[in-house]
Amino acid sequence: MEILRTEGWVVARSAGSHSPVDIFAAKLGATLLVQVKNGKARVKAEEAKELVKWAEAFNADAEIWHFKGRGHLEKRRLRARK
């Protein structure tokens, strides 16, 4: 979340996160929905579809952020807002 805050986003997380969205962020009229994974965890196809469904409902960007260790972050964009 700190990564987004330093870029000027207003950020909130989904407590307990059993939803497809772990982080909700907004900046200058844009909305970003993020699913976060660590280590060897992967996003299943159904989870990715649900994240895209939410992003469409909010006209938001949707990304999966995968923290792989040693500070390495891999971001994958699933949907770009229109």
C-alpha positions as protocol buffer text, in pm:
chain_id: "A"
residue {
  index: 1
  type: MET
  ca { x: 0 y: 0 z: 0 }
}
residue {
  index: 2
  type: GLU
  ca { x: 290 y: 232 z: 70 }
}
residue {
  index: 3
  type: ILE
  ca { x: 400 y: 201 z: -294 }
}
residue {
  index: 4
  type: LEU
  ca { x: 68 y: 347 z: -407 }
}
residue {
  index: 5
  type: ARG
  ca { x: 60 y: 615 z: -138 }
}
residue {
  index: 6
  type: THR
  ca { x: 402 y: 747 z: -244 }
}
residue {
  index: 7
  type: GLU
  ca { x: 261 y: 776 z: -599 }
}
residue {
  index: 8
  type: GLY
  ca { x: -25 y: 992 z: -470 }
}
residue {
  index: 9
  type: TRP
  ca { x: -302 y: 732 z: -451 }
}
residue {
  index: 10
  type: VAL
  ca { x: -565 y: 723 z: -175 }
}
residue {
  index: 11
  type: VAL
  ca { x: -553 y: 361 z: -59 }
}
residue {
  index: 12
  type: ALA
  ca { x: -766 y: 119 z: 143 }
}
residue {
  index: 13
  type: ARG
  ca { x: -738 y: -254 z: 191 }
}
residue {
  index: 14
  type: SER
  ca { x: -1003 y: -517 z: 213 }
}
residue {
  index: 15
  type: ALA
  ca { x: -982 y: -646 z: 572 }
}
residue {
  index: 16
  type: GLY
  ca { x: -942 y: -1022 z: 588 }
}
residue {
  index: 17
  type: SER
  ca { x: -953 y: -1018 z: 210 }
}
residue {
  index: 18
  type: HIS
  ca { x: -1157 y: -1317 z: 109 }
}
residue {
  index: 19
  type: SER
  ca { x: -1274 y: -1101 z: -179 }
}
residue {
  index: 20
  type: PRO
  ca { x: -1114 y: -1075 z: -523 }
}
residue {
  index: 21
  type: VAL
  ca { x: -981 y: -728 z: -432 }
}
residue {
  index: 22
  type: ASP
  ca { x: -710 y: -682 z: -167 }
}
residue {
  index: 23
  type: ILE
  ca { x: -642 y: -311 z: -230 }
}
residue {
  index: 24
  type: PHE
  ca { x: -869 y: -31 z: -353 }
}
residue {
  index: 25
  type: ALA
  ca { x: -689 y: 282 z: -472 }
}
residue {
  index: 26
  type: ALA
  ca { x: -804 y: 610 z: -626 }
}
residue {
  index: 27
  type: LYS
  ca { x: -621 y: 906 z: -780 }
}
residue {
  index: 28
  type: LEU
  ca { x: -747 y: 1193 z: -994 }
}
residue {
  index: 29
  type: GLY
  ca { x: -1067 y: 1013 z: -1094 }
}
residue {
  index: 30
  type: ALA
  ca { x: -893 y: 681 z: -1165 }
}
residue {
  index: 31
  type: THR
  ca { x: -962 y: 366 z: -966 }
}
residue {
  index: 32
  type: LEU
  ca { x: -725 y: 72 z: -927 }
}
residue {
  index: 33
  type: LEU
  ca { x: -818 y: -270 z: -787 }
}
residue {
  index: 34
  type: VAL
  ca { x: -528 y: -494 z: -684 }
}
residue {
  index: 35
  type: GLN
  ca { x: -504 y: -861 z: -588 }
}
residue {
  index: 36
  type: VAL
  ca { x: -180 y: -928 z: -397 }
}
residue {
  index: 37
  type: LYS
  ca { x: 9 y: -1257 z: -388 }
}
residue {
  index: 38
  type: ASN
  ca { x: 332 y: -1352 z: -213 }
}
residue {
  index: 39
  type: GLY
  ca { x: 592 y: -1619 z: -273 }
}
residue {
  index: 40
  type: LYS
  ca { x: 466 y: -1917 z: -470 }
}
residue {
  index: 41
  type: ALA
  ca { x: 96 y: -1825 z: -439 }
}
residue {
  index: 42
  type: ARG
  ca { x: -87 y: -1791 z: -770 }
}
residue {
  index: 43
  type: VAL
  ca { x: -415 y: -1635 z: -880 }
}
residue {
  index: 44
  type: LYS
  ca { x: -654 y: -1898 z: -1011 }
}
residue {
  index: 45
  type: ALA
  ca { x: -840 y: -1835 z: -1336 }
}
residue {
  index: 46
  type: GLU
  ca { x: -1172 y: -1792 z: -1153 }
}
residue {
  index: 47
  type: GLU
  ca { x: -1017 y: -1536 z: -916 }
}
residue {
  index: 48
  type: ALA
  ca { x: -880 y: -1339 z: -1211 }
}
residue {
  index: 49
  type: LYS
  ca { x: -1220 y: -1342 z: -1383 }
}
residue {
  index: 50
  type: GLU
  ca { x: -1388 y: -1216 z: -1065 }
}
residue {
  index: 51
  type: LEU
  ca { x: -1130 y: -936 z: -1029 }
}
residue {
  index: 52
  type: VAL
  ca { x: -1199 y: -828 z: -1388 }
}
residue {
  index: 53
  type: LYS
  ca { x: -1574 y: -839 z: -1321 }
}
residue {
  index: 54
  type: TRP
  ca { x: -1528 y: -603 z: -1024 }
}
residue {
  index: 55
  type: ALA
  ca { x: -1304 y: -375 z: -1229 }
}
residue {
  index: 56
  type: GLU
  ca { x: -1566 y: -354 z: -1503 }
}
residue {
  index: 57
  type: ALA
  ca { x: -1832 y: -262 z: -1246 }
}
residue {
  index: 58
  type: PHE
  ca { x: -1614 y: 25 z: -1117 }
}
residue {
  index: 59
  type: ASN
  ca { x: -1465 y: 116 z: -1458 }
}
residue {
  index: 60
  type: ALA
  ca { x: -1131 y: 54 z: -1289 }
}
residue {
  index: 61
  type: ASP
  ca { x: -791 y: -80 z: -1375 }
}
residue {
  index: 62
  type: ALA
  ca { x: -726 y: -429 z: -1236 }
}
residue {
  index: 63
  type: GLU
  ca { x: -382 y: -564 z: -1150 }
}
residue {
  index: 64
  type: ILE
  ca { x: -226 y: -861 z: -981 }
}
residue {
  index: 65
  type: TRP
  ca { x: 82 y: -777 z: -775 }
}
residue {
  index: 66
  type: HIS
  ca { x: 310 y: -1069 z: -699 }
}
residue {
  index: 67
  type: PHE
  ca { x: 583 y: -1014 z: -440 }
}
residue {
  index: 68
  type: LYS
  ca { x: 842 y: -1279 z: -520 }
}
residue {
  index: 69
  type: GLY
  ca { x: 1096 y: -1203 z: -247 }
}
residue {
  index: 70
  type: ARG
  ca { x: 1405 y: -989 z: -210 }
}
residue {
  index: 71
  type: GLY
  ca { x: 1204 y: -680 z: -298 }
}
residue {
  index: 72
  type: HIS
  ca { x: 1104 y: -809 z: -642 }
}
residue {
  index: 73
  type: LEU
  ca { x: 751 y: -705 z: -742 }
}
residue {
  index: 74
  type: GLU
  ca { x: 587 y: -830 z: -1059 }
}
residue {
  index: 75
  type: LYS
  ca { x: 274 y: -641 z: -1171 }
}
residue {
  index: 76
  type: ARG
  ca { x: 31 y: -788 z: -1423 }
}
residue {
  index: 77
  type: ARG
  ca { x: -247 y: -572 z: -1568 }
}
residue {
  index: 78
  type: LEU
  ca { x: -571 y: -764 z: -1626 }
}
residue {
  index: 79
  type: ARG
  ca { x: -791 y: -474 z: -1730 }
}
residue {
  index: 80
  type: ALA
  ca { x: -740 y: -112 z: -1826 }
}
residue {
  index: 81
  type: ARG
  ca { x: -1027 y: 130 z: -1770 }
}
residue {
  index: 82
  type: LYS
  ca { x: -1192 y: 292 z: -2068 }
}
